[in-house]
Amino acid sequence: MNELSISLPIADRSYRLAIDKEHEELFRKAAKLIDKRMKDYSSSYAYKDKQDLLAMVALEYATGYLQNDQLLSDNETQWKAKLRAIDHALDEQLKYETAIVL
């Protein structure tokens, strides 16, 4: 494992993380995205402290994650049904061709 130690600023605090080097850009983009959403929320809503903003950002992303997870699950179910239908059609065609040969 090619581990790297980085420091990410989120909500005016610095967080030290040990991550795979190949994921560094992803973590940095995520931290910037969190800060951007916090800034967006701070300009639209009243808040007491940054924890309120972090909670809203966490809720937004958790909800999005769950929606995507459900969409993926629904798509997987649809693809499995289509593949079963194709498999059934191929089985029927093979039975038909085998019957003709015999």
PyMOL commands that set and color helices and strands:
alter all, ss='L'
color gray80, all
select helices_A, chain A and resi 21-44+50-101
alter helices_A, ss='H'
color red, helices_A
select strands_A, chain A and resi 3-10+13-20
alter strands_A, ss='S'
color yellow, strands_A
deselect
rebuild
show_as cartoon
